[in-house]
Amino acid sequence: MLTMKDIIDDHNEIIREVSKEVTLPLNEEDKQLILKMHEFLVNSQDPEISEKYDLRPGVGIAAIQLGIPKRMCAIHLLDYDRNGNVTKVNDYALVNPKIISYTEKKSYLKDGEGCLSVNEEIQGYVPRYAKVTVKGYDVFSDQEIKIVARGFLSICLQHELDHFDGTLFYDRINKDNPFAPIENAMIID
């Protein structure tokens, strides 16, 4: 089981390495790695497990955050209705995902982004595309998939794919004015 001690932080220069494409079909080691990454996300969102193992909650993780420069990431994102009931589970274990199209319209999280590899809170708006289409191999469905994502899922995917190029969310924040309005952007709560 992965814990926070397995995750490198932004003071470790490896986090800035460019990740390499992964050979398909996946070998058993890579398959187990990405499944453990997904398991970490599920555990991190479980109140009892996260408290027991001192896990910070996460919705996405990239292999480079474990010090492994491979283009693999996992997503575990739950959508809720107004009553707090889960309406949709977005579970992906992606290998070599790429953004193949996007809208010019921007979006950002109203409260900013966070990252399992960034231990301090860094405030500011992180401009992202409002809608992206991502193509990659998904371990869960054992096939090449295409994800058309809007809203929070779109932001999560872009955040994780940035890790493949050594980019952290705060690199995208306006240094002079972190809360500068982003024109015509969709604001996501």
N, CA and C of each residue as an Amber inpcrd file, in Angstrom:
protein
   567
   0.8370000  -1.1900000   0.0000000   0.0000000   0.0000000   0.0000000
   0.8820000   1.2540000   0.0000000   0.5660000   2.1610000  -0.9020000
   1.3050000   3.4240000  -0.9620000   0.8340000   4.3540000   0.1580000
   1.7730000   5.1150000   0.7070000   1.4410000   6.1270000   1.7100000
   2.1250000   7.4390000   1.3070000   1.9450000   8.4620000   2.1040000
   2.5380000   9.7670000   1.7940000   4.0630000   9.6980000   1.7270000
   4.6730000   8.7830000   2.4750000   6.1410000   8.7020000   2.4450000
   6.6640000   8.2170000   1.0910000   5.7930000   7.6370000   0.2640000
   6.1940000   7.1950000  -1.0790000   6.1650000   8.3310000  -2.0980000
   5.5160000   9.4360000  -1.7370000   5.3240000  10.5530000  -2.6700000
   6.4290000  11.5820000  -2.4820000   7.1000000  11.8980000  -3.5950000
   8.1540000  12.9170000  -3.5130000   7.5120000  14.3010000  -3.5700000
   8.2000000  15.2830000  -2.9770000   7.6370000  16.6300000  -3.0080000
   8.3770000  17.5030000  -4.0170000   7.9240000  18.7250000  -4.1220000
   8.4530000  19.6300000  -5.1490000   9.8640000  20.1260000  -4.8490000
  10.4500000  19.7210000  -3.7180000  11.8530000  20.0390000  -3.4660000
  12.7800000  18.9930000  -4.0810000  12.2100000  17.8750000  -4.4940000
  12.9730000  16.8050000  -5.1210000  13.0420000  17.0890000  -6.6250000
  14.2530000  17.2050000  -7.1540000  14.3970000  17.5940000  -8.5700000
  13.8020000  16.5730000  -9.5460000  13.5790000  15.3540000  -9.1100000
  12.9780000  14.3460000  -9.9980000  11.5940000  14.7710000 -10.4640000
  10.8630000  15.5160000  -9.6260000   9.4960000  15.9390000  -9.9670000
   9.4770000  16.7680000 -11.2590000  10.6100000  17.3620000 -11.6160000
  10.7040000  18.1920000 -12.8300000  11.1720000  17.4000000 -14.0600000
  11.4560000  16.1070000 -13.8850000  11.8780000  15.2890000 -15.0260000
  10.7220000  15.0870000 -15.9950000  11.0510000  14.9700000 -17.2730000
  10.0540000  14.6490000 -18.2890000   9.8810000  13.1290000 -18.2890000
   8.6320000  12.6960000 -18.1780000   8.3390000  11.2590000 -18.1180000
   8.4030000  10.6290000 -19.5100000   8.7350000   9.3570000 -19.5320000
   8.8900000   8.5990000 -20.7840000   7.6090000   7.8450000 -21.1120000
   7.4040000   7.6330000 -22.4220000   6.3010000   6.7780000 -22.8830000
   6.4900000   5.3880000 -22.3000000   5.3900000   4.6980000 -22.0690000
   5.4160000   3.3460000 -21.5150000   5.0940000   2.3670000 -22.6320000
   5.8600000   1.2790000 -22.7000000   5.6400000   0.2590000 -23.7210000
   4.3840000  -0.5390000 -23.3990000   3.5620000  -0.7200000 -24.4100000
   2.3600000  -1.5440000 -24.2820000   2.5670000  -2.8280000 -25.0680000
   2.0160000  -3.9630000 -24.6730000   1.2200000  -4.1320000 -23.4710000
   2.0660000  -3.9290000 -22.2100000   1.3940000  -3.5360000 -21.1440000
   2.0680000  -3.2580000 -19.8840000   2.7080000  -4.5180000 -19.3230000
   3.8950000  -4.3560000 -18.7630000   4.4630000  -5.4800000 -18.0160000
   3.7790000  -5.5250000 -16.6520000   3.9540000  -6.6000000 -15.9380000
   3.2570000  -6.8060000 -14.6650000   3.6550000  -5.7500000 -13.6260000
   4.9200000  -5.3460000 -13.6360000   5.3930000  -4.3370000 -12.6790000
   4.6710000  -3.0090000 -12.8680000   4.5520000  -2.5580000 -14.1220000
   3.8580000  -1.2980000 -14.4060000   2.3680000  -1.4060000 -14.0920000
   1.7870000  -2.5490000 -14.4040000   0.3630000  -2.7430000 -14.1210000
   0.1010000  -2.6680000 -12.6130000   0.9360000  -3.3300000 -11.8240000
   0.7650000  -3.2920000 -10.3710000   0.9840000  -1.8840000  -9.8250000
   1.9440000  -1.1660000 -10.3970000   2.2180000   0.2070000  -9.9690000
   0.9890000   1.0910000 -10.1600000   0.4050000   1.0580000 -11.3400000
  -0.7240000   1.9580000 -11.5980000  -1.9450000   1.5530000 -10.7650000
  -2.1090000   0.2700000 -10.5150000  -3.2160000  -0.1620000  -9.6520000
  -2.9910000   0.2980000  -8.2140000  -1.7390000   0.2840000  -7.7510000
  -1.4370000   0.7900000  -6.4060000  -1.6520000   2.3000000  -6.3370000
  -1.3380000   3.0090000  -7.4200000  -1.5750000   4.4520000  -7.4600000
  -3.0710000   4.7380000  -7.2950000  -3.8960000   3.9850000  -8.0190000
  -5.3410000   4.1750000  -7.9180000  -5.8360000   3.8180000  -6.5160000
  -5.3060000   2.7410000  -5.9740000  -5.6860000   2.3260000  -4.6210000
  -5.3550000   3.4280000  -3.6090000  -4.2190000   4.0880000  -3.7780000
  -3.8580000   5.1980000  -2.8960000  -4.9500000   6.2670000  -2.9170000
  -5.4250000   6.6250000  -4.1260000  -6.4520000   7.6710000  -4.2380000
  -7.7330000   7.2650000  -3.5280000  -8.1550000   6.0150000  -3.7350000
  -9.3650000   5.5260000  -3.0740000  -9.1730000   5.5770000  -1.5520000
  -8.0390000   5.0850000  -1.0820000  -7.7510000   5.1010000   0.3570000
  -7.6910000   6.5160000   0.9090000  -7.1150000   7.4280000   0.1250000
  -6.9420000   8.8080000   0.6000000  -8.2770000   9.5240000   0.7690000
  -9.3050000   9.0400000   0.0740000 -10.6290000   9.6540000   0.1730000
 -11.5330000   8.9370000   1.1810000 -11.0390000   7.8560000   1.7580000
 -11.7810000   7.1230000   2.7840000 -11.3880000   7.7080000   4.1440000
 -12.3500000   8.3020000   4.8770000 -11.9950000   8.9890000   6.1360000
 -11.2380000   8.1130000   7.1410000 -11.6620000   6.8710000   7.3080000
 -11.0050000   5.9990000   8.2910000  -9.5850000   5.6230000   7.8570000
  -9.4420000   5.2020000   6.6050000  -8.1200000   4.7760000   6.1180000
  -7.1680000   5.9620000   6.0640000  -7.6630000   7.1020000   5.5710000
  -6.7770000   8.2680000   5.4460000  -6.2980000   8.7490000   6.8160000
  -7.1720000   8.6620000   7.8190000  -6.7510000   9.0730000   9.1610000
  -5.7540000   8.0700000   9.7410000  -6.0370000   6.7950000   9.5670000
  -5.1690000   5.7500000  10.1130000  -3.7510000   5.8400000   9.5520000
  -3.6390000   6.1020000   8.2480000  -2.3290000   6.1200000   7.5910000
  -1.8200000   7.5260000   7.2950000  -2.5370000   8.5460000   7.7830000
  -2.1480000   9.9440000   7.5980000  -1.9710000  10.2880000   6.1150000
  -3.0060000   9.9800000   5.3220000  -2.9850000  10.2460000   3.8840000
  -3.6730000  11.5760000   3.5930000  -3.0510000  12.3710000   2.7270000
  -3.7280000  13.5800000   2.2490000  -4.6670000  13.1670000   1.1160000
  -5.8770000  13.7000000   1.0950000  -6.8060000  13.2940000   0.0390000
  -6.3400000  13.7680000  -1.3310000  -6.4760000  12.8820000  -2.3040000
  -6.1040000  13.2100000  -3.6670000  -7.1110000  12.6420000  -4.6420000
  -7.2450000  13.2930000  -5.7880000  -8.1290000  12.7920000  -6.8540000
  -7.3220000  12.3010000  -8.0460000  -6.0310000  12.6180000  -8.0680000
  -5.1720000  12.1700000  -9.1560000  -3.7420000  12.0370000  -8.6840000
  -3.0070000  11.1560000  -9.3490000  -1.5890000  10.9840000  -9.0400000
  -0.8820000  10.4980000 -10.3030000   0.3130000  11.0190000 -10.5200000
   1.1390000  10.6210000 -11.6630000   2.3360000   9.8260000 -11.1360000
   2.8390000   8.9070000 -11.9520000   3.9560000   8.0490000 -11.5350000
   5.1800000   8.8580000 -11.1120000   5.4170000  10.0080000 -11.7570000
   6.5910000  10.8180000 -11.4110000   6.5190000  11.2660000  -9.9530000
   5.3290000  11.3480000  -9.3840000   5.1850000  11.7410000  -7.9820000
   5.6990000  10.6600000  -7.0370000   5.9350000   9.4770000  -7.5840000
   6.5530000   8.3890000  -6.8290000   8.0280000   8.2540000  -7.2180000
   8.5070000   9.2340000  -8.0030000   9.8950000   9.2140000  -8.4530000
  10.1170000   8.3290000  -9.6700000   9.0330000   7.9600000 -10.3540000
   9.1100000   7.0660000 -11.5150000   8.6930000   7.8450000 -12.7530000
   9.6480000   8.1840000 -13.6160000   9.3370000   9.0370000 -14.7800000
   8.6910000   8.2710000 -15.9390000   7.4690000   7.8100000 -15.7060000
   6.6990000   7.1030000 -16.7300000   5.3660000   7.8170000 -16.9160000
   4.8860000   7.8370000 -18.1480000   3.6290000   8.5240000 -18.4770000
   2.4350000   7.6670000 -18.0660000   2.2430000   7.6090000 -16.7540000
   1.1110000   6.8750000 -16.1850000   0.4940000   7.7350000 -15.0890000
  -0.8370000   7.7390000 -15.0370000  -1.5190000   8.4540000 -13.9610000
  -2.8250000   7.7500000 -13.6320000  -3.2850000   7.9670000 -12.4190000
  -4.5630000   7.4200000 -11.9710000  -5.4490000   8.5660000 -11.5220000
  -6.7470000   8.3940000 -11.7420000  -7.7510000   9.3800000 -11.3410000
  -8.8470000   8.6370000 -10.5830000  -9.2770000   9.2080000  -9.4660000
 -10.4440000   8.7020000  -8.7350000 -11.2310000   9.9270000  -8.2940000
 -12.2360000  10.2410000  -9.0730000 -12.9980000  11.4690000  -8.8640000
 -14.4790000  11.1330000  -8.7770000 -15.0830000  11.4890000  -7.6600000
 -16.4970000  11.2140000  -7.4510000 -17.3160000  12.4750000  -7.6880000
 -18.4300000  12.3190000  -8.4010000 -19.3860000  13.4090000  -8.5720000
 -20.5270000  13.1870000  -7.5820000 -20.9930000  14.2720000  -6.9670000
 -22.0380000  14.1910000  -5.9570000 -23.2470000  15.0320000  -6.3540000
 -24.4260000  14.6210000  -5.8730000 -25.6050000  15.4610000  -6.0490000
 -25.7050000  16.4270000  -4.8640000 -26.7620000  17.2040000  -4.8330000
 -26.9210000  18.2200000  -3.7700000 -27.0320000  17.6190000  -2.3780000
 -27.4540000  16.3520000  -2.3070000 -27.6260000  15.6900000  -1.0050000
 -26.3810000  14.9360000  -0.5650000 -25.3100000  15.0610000  -1.3330000
 -24.0750000  14.3920000  -0.9560000 -23.9800000  12.9390000  -1.3980000
 -24.9040000  12.5150000  -2.2550000 -24.8590000  11.1450000  -2.7690000
 -23.9860000  11.0800000  -4.0170000 -23.2160000  10.0180000  -4.1360000
 -22.3600000   9.8420000  -5.3090000 -23.2370000   9.5630000  -6.5260000
 -23.0530000  10.3620000  -7.5710000 -23.8330000  10.1770000  -8.7990000
 -22.9980000   9.5470000  -9.9160000 -21.6750000   9.7140000  -9.8220000
 -20.8080000   9.1650000 -10.8670000 -19.4180000   8.9640000 -10.2830000
 -18.7780000   7.8680000 -10.6950000 -17.4050000   7.5910000 -10.2940000
 -16.5430000   7.6660000 -11.5560000 -15.5630000   8.5470000 -11.5490000
 -14.6090000   8.6570000 -12.6590000 -13.3280000   7.9630000 -12.2150000
 -13.1420000   6.7390000 -12.6780000 -11.9710000   5.9450000 -12.3220000
 -11.1740000   5.6420000 -13.5780000  -9.9270000   6.0770000 -13.5760000
  -9.0500000   5.8200000 -14.7120000  -7.6670000   5.4370000 -14.2280000
  -7.0540000   4.5140000 -14.9370000  -5.6500000   4.1560000 -14.7450000
  -5.0330000   4.2770000 -16.1300000  -4.5090000   5.4600000 -16.4310000
  -4.1370000   5.8300000 -17.7960000  -2.6480000   5.6750000 -18.0640000
  -2.3560000   5.1430000 -19.2440000  -0.9880000   4.9720000 -19.7040000
  -0.8470000   5.7500000 -21.0130000   0.1910000   6.5740000 -21.0800000
   0.4790000   7.4070000 -22.2570000  -0.7040000   8.2780000 -22.6930000
  -1.4420000   8.8710000 -21.7500000  -2.5570000   9.7250000 -22.1810000
  -2.0420000  11.0240000 -22.7870000  -2.7910000  11.5160000 -23.7620000
  -2.4540000  12.7780000 -24.4360000  -3.7260000  13.5760000 -24.6420000
  -3.5980000  14.8860000 -24.5530000  -4.7130000  15.7550000 -24.9330000
  -4.6990000  15.8290000 -26.4550000  -5.8110000  15.4000000 -27.0740000
  -5.8660000  15.4220000 -28.5420000  -6.6880000  16.5930000 -29.0700000
  -7.5080000  17.1980000 -28.1920000  -8.2040000  18.4280000 -28.5740000
  -8.6560000  19.1520000 -27.3100000  -8.9200000  20.4480000 -27.4630000
  -9.3490000  21.2650000 -26.3320000 -10.0710000  22.4940000 -26.8560000
 -10.8650000  23.1050000 -25.9780000 -11.5190000  24.3530000 -26.3390000
 -10.5950000  25.5000000 -25.9570000 -10.7520000  26.6060000 -26.6250000
  -9.9630000  27.7990000 -26.2680000 -10.4620000  28.4130000 -24.9600000
 -11.7510000  28.1850000 -24.6560000 -12.3260000  28.7260000 -23.4160000
 -11.5380000  28.1830000 -22.2330000 -11.3050000  29.0480000 -21.2670000
 -10.5460000  28.6790000 -20.0740000 -11.4750000  28.3640000 -18.9060000
 -10.9020000  27.7090000 -17.9250000 -11.6010000  27.4510000 -16.6680000
 -10.5580000  27.4590000 -15.5580000 -11.0390000  27.5590000 -14.3250000
 -10.1410000  27.4520000 -13.1790000 -10.9570000  27.1120000 -11.9430000
 -10.2950000  26.5420000 -10.9590000 -10.9410000  26.2420000  -9.6840000
 -10.9880000  27.5020000  -8.8470000 -12.1710000  27.8170000  -8.3480000
 -12.3750000  29.0350000  -7.5560000 -11.4230000  29.1050000  -6.3630000
 -11.1600000  27.9540000  -5.7460000 -10.3020000  27.9280000  -4.5600000
  -8.8650000  27.5180000  -4.8840000  -8.5190000  27.4630000  -6.1570000
  -7.1660000  27.1010000  -6.5440000  -6.9440000  25.5980000  -6.5240000
  -5.7660000  25.1910000  -6.9470000  -5.4220000  23.7750000  -7.0100000
  -4.4660000  23.4160000  -5.8870000  -4.3950000  22.1390000  -5.6210000
  -3.4290000  21.5960000  -4.6820000  -2.7650000  20.4000000  -5.3340000
  -1.7720000  19.8510000  -4.6690000  -1.0340000  18.7310000  -5.2430000
  -0.4250000  17.9090000  -4.1120000  -0.4660000  16.6020000  -4.2610000
   0.1210000  15.7240000  -3.2460000   1.6210000  15.9570000  -3.0890000
   2.2670000  16.5070000  -4.1250000   3.7080000  16.7650000  -4.0760000
   4.0540000  18.1840000  -3.6330000   3.0370000  18.9810000  -3.3180000
   3.2590000  20.3570000  -2.8650000   2.6990000  20.4630000  -1.4520000
   3.5920000  20.6060000  -0.4830000   3.1760000  20.5380000   0.9230000
   2.6220000  21.8420000   1.4810000   2.9340000  22.9590000   0.8490000
   2.3890000  24.2230000   1.3370000   1.2440000  24.6510000   0.4220000
   0.3710000  25.4810000   0.9800000  -0.7500000  25.9840000   0.1820000
  -0.2440000  27.1430000  -0.6750000  -0.4430000  27.0350000  -1.9670000
  -0.0500000  28.1120000  -2.8840000  -1.3250000  28.6180000  -3.5380000
  -1.6250000  29.8780000  -3.2920000  -2.8900000  30.4320000  -3.7590000
  -2.7400000  31.1100000  -5.1120000  -3.8550000  31.0950000  -5.8270000
  -3.9070000  31.7470000  -7.1270000  -4.7240000  30.9130000  -8.0950000
  -5.1570000  31.5690000  -9.1600000  -5.9410000  30.8900000 -10.1890000
  -5.0020000  30.1860000 -11.1610000  -5.3610000  28.9560000 -11.4820000
  -4.5750000  28.1520000 -12.4210000  -5.4000000  28.0220000 -13.7020000
  -5.0490000  28.7690000 -14.7550000  -5.8490000  28.6920000 -15.9810000
  -5.6860000  27.3370000 -16.6650000  -6.8170000  26.7560000 -17.0290000
  -6.8740000  25.4620000 -17.7180000  -7.8690000  25.5760000 -18.8640000
  -7.8400000  24.6010000 -19.7690000  -8.8720000  24.5370000 -20.8030000
 -10.1710000  24.0680000 -20.1590000 -11.2870000  24.6420000 -20.5890000
 -12.5890000  24.2740000 -20.0170000 -12.9990000  22.8610000 -20.4240000
 -12.5770000  22.4400000 -21.6090000 -12.9440000  21.1100000 -22.1070000
 -11.7420000  20.5170000 -22.8340000 -11.4350000  19.2760000 -22.5150000
 -10.3520000  18.5740000 -23.2000000 -10.8280000  17.1910000 -23.6270000
 -10.2140000  16.6960000 -24.6770000 -10.3970000  15.3040000 -25.0690000
  -9.0430000  14.6360000 -24.9070000  -9.0250000  13.5800000 -24.1030000
  -7.7940000  12.8640000 -23.7890000  -7.9120000  11.4470000 -24.3360000
  -6.8290000  11.0020000 -24.9760000  -6.7910000   9.6430000 -25.5150000
  -5.6200000   8.9160000 -24.8690000  -5.8520000   7.6730000 -24.4610000
  -4.7920000   6.8810000 -23.8560000  -5.2750000   5.4790000 -23.5640000
  -4.3620000   4.6460000 -23.1410000  -4.7090000   3.2780000 -22.7600000
  -5.1740000   3.2770000 -21.3080000  -6.3160000   2.6390000 -21.0490000
  -6.8560000   2.5550000 -19.6920000  -6.7440000   1.1160000 -19.1970000
  -6.0560000   0.9410000 -18.0710000  -5.8280000  -0.3950000 -17.5090000
  -7.1480000  -1.0480000 -17.0910000  -8.0900000  -0.2690000 -16.5660000
  -9.3490000  -0.8490000 -16.0920000 -10.1670000  -1.4640000 -17.2270000
 -10.2470000  -0.7820000 -18.3540000 -11.0190000  -1.3220000 -19.4810000
 -10.1380000  -2.1270000 -20.4370000  -8.8140000  -2.1070000 -20.2000000
  -7.8460000  -2.8440000 -21.0140000  -7.9610000  -2.4930000 -22.4930000
  -8.0730000  -1.1930000 -22.7410000  -8.1570000  -0.7350000 -24.1300000
  -7.8270000   0.7510000 -24.2280000  -7.5900000   1.1690000 -25.4610000
  -7.4030000   2.5860000 -25.7650000  -8.7620000   3.2630000 -25.5900000
  -8.7860000   4.3770000 -24.8450000 -10.0530000   5.0810000 -24.6370000
  -9.8950000   6.5530000 -24.9860000 -11.0380000   7.1930000 -25.1450000
 -11.0870000   8.6320000 -25.3680000 -12.0090000   9.1970000 -24.2920000
 -11.5190000  10.1870000 -23.5620000 -12.2930000  10.8300000 -22.4970000
 -12.5640000  12.2680000 -22.9260000 -13.8330000  12.6410000 -23.0070000
 -14.2060000  14.0300000 -23.2380000 -14.5680000  14.5870000 -21.8670000
 -13.7630000  15.5230000 -21.3910000 -13.9160000  15.9930000 -20.0090000
 -14.1490000  17.4910000 -19.9440000 -15.0640000  17.8640000 -19.0510000
 -15.3480000  19.2620000 -18.7380000 -15.2430000  19.4230000 -17.2300000
 -15.2190000  20.6630000 -16.7920000 -15.2850000  20.9230000 -15.3590000
 -14.0950000  20.3660000 -14.5970000 -14.3750000  19.8270000 -13.4100000
 -13.3250000  19.3850000 -12.5040000 -12.5050000  18.2450000 -13.1010000
 -13.1650000  17.3060000 -13.8020000 -12.4260000  16.1980000 -14.4160000
 -11.4210000  16.7230000 -15.4430000 -11.8120000  17.7090000 -16.2180000
 -10.9060000  18.3110000 -17.2010000  -9.6770000  18.9020000 -16.5110000
  -9.9020000  19.5950000 -15.4080000  -8.7980000  20.1960000 -14.6570000
  -7.8900000  19.1130000 -14.0850000  -8.4880000  18.0670000 -13.5250000
  -7.6860000  16.9620000 -12.9580000  -6.7970000  16.3200000 -14.0190000
  -7.3670000  16.0480000 -15.1700000  -6.5800000  15.4270000 -16.2450000
  -5.4300000  16.3290000 -16.6630000  -5.6980000  17.6150000 -16.8520000
  -4.6390000  18.5420000 -17.2620000  -3.5510000  18.6470000 -16.1980000
  -3.9510000  18.6400000 -14.9340000  -2.9990000  18.7050000 -13.8210000
  -2.0640000  17.4940000 -13.8600000  -2.6330000  16.2940000 -14.0170000
  -1.8140000  15.0750000 -14.0280000  -0.9290000  15.0090000 -15.2660000
  -1.4610000  15.3800000 -16.4130000  -0.6580000  15.3350000 -17.6430000
   0.4690000  16.3650000 -17.6070000   0.2620000  17.4800000 -16.9050000
   1.3450000  18.4540000 -16.7110000   2.5370000  17.8070000 -16.0090000
   2.2560000  16.9110000 -15.0530000   3.3380000  16.2400000 -14.3280000
   4.2780000  15.5080000 -15.2890000   3.7480000  14.9870000 -16.3890000
   4.5820000  14.2490000 -17.3500000   5.6710000  15.1330000 -17.9470000
   5.4140000  16.4310000 -17.9800000   6.3820000  17.3760000 -18.5530000
   7.1320000  18.1540000 -17.4720000   6.9920000  17.7210000 -16.2220000
   7.7030000  18.3870000 -15.1270000   7.0940000  19.7070000 -14.7210000
   5.8340000  19.9240000 -15.1030000   5.1480000  21.1790000 -14.7750000
   4.2690000  20.9830000 -13.5480000   4.3710000  21.9160000 -12.6100000
   3.5180000  21.9030000 -11.4290000   2.4720000  23.0000000 -11.5620000
   1.3500000  22.8170000 -10.8750000   0.2220000  23.7460000 -11.0430000
   0.6170000  25.1890000 -10.8030000   1.5010000  25.4410000  -9.8290000
   1.8300000  26.8320000  -9.5080000   2.6810000  27.4990000 -10.5810000
   3.2430000  26.6960000 -11.4920000   3.9680000  27.2870000 -12.6260000
   3.0170000  28.0670000 -13.5280000   1.7390000  27.7360000 -13.4870000
   0.7340000  28.3570000 -14.3660000   0.0490000  29.5700000 -13.7250000
   0.3060000  29.8160000 -12.4490000  -0.3190000  30.9610000 -11.7620000
   0.4030000  32.2450000 -12.1700000  -0.3660000  33.2890000 -12.4120000
   0.1920000  34.6010000 -12.7540000   1.0540000  35.0730000 -11.5750000
   2.3500000  35.1940000 -11.8130000   3.2930000  35.5450000 -10.7270000
   3.0600000  36.9580000 -10.1830000   2.6940000  37.8940000 -11.0820000
   2.5000000  39.2860000 -10.6720000   1.1780000  39.5050000  -9.9470000
   0.1540000  38.7510000 -10.3530000  -1.1730000  38.9130000  -9.7570000
  -1.8650000  37.5450000  -9.7470000  -1.6350000  36.7430000  -8.6930000
  -2.1600000  35.3770000  -8.6500000  -3.6770000  35.2680000  -8.8170000
  -4.3970000  36.3220000  -8.4480000  -5.8580000  36.2860000  -8.5580000
  -6.3700000  37.1980000  -9.6750000  -5.5190000  37.4380000 -10.6640000
  -5.9400000  38.2410000 -11.8170000  -7.1070000  37.5430000 -12.5010000
  -8.1560000  38.2860000 -12.8210000  -9.2940000  37.6660000 -13.4990000
  -8.8610000  37.0220000 -14.8180000  -9.4360000  35.8650000 -15.1080000
  -9.1680000  35.1780000 -16.3690000 -10.4030000  35.3980000 -17.2310000
 -10.2280000  36.1490000 -18.3040000 -11.3460000  36.6010000 -19.1260000
 -12.1920000  35.4580000 -19.6680000 -13.5040000  35.5870000 -19.5180000
 -14.4910000  34.6260000 -20.0220000 -14.2850000  33.1980000 -19.5450000
 -13.6150000  33.0280000 -18.4270000 -13.3330000  31.6810000 -17.9340000
 -14.5170000  31.1190000 -17.1540000 -14.6360000  29.7920000 -17.2190000
 -15.6220000  29.0820000 -16.4230000 -15.0030000  28.8700000 -15.0350000
 -15.7290000  29.3200000 -13.9940000 -15.2230000  29.1820000 -12.6220000
 -15.8440000  27.9210000 -12.0170000 -14.9970000  27.0450000 -11.5160000
 -15.4660000  25.7720000 -10.9740000 -15.3230000  25.7730000  -9.4670000
 -16.4280000  25.4930000  -8.7760000 -16.4170000  25.4400000  -7.3000000
 -15.6940000  24.2100000  -6.8000000
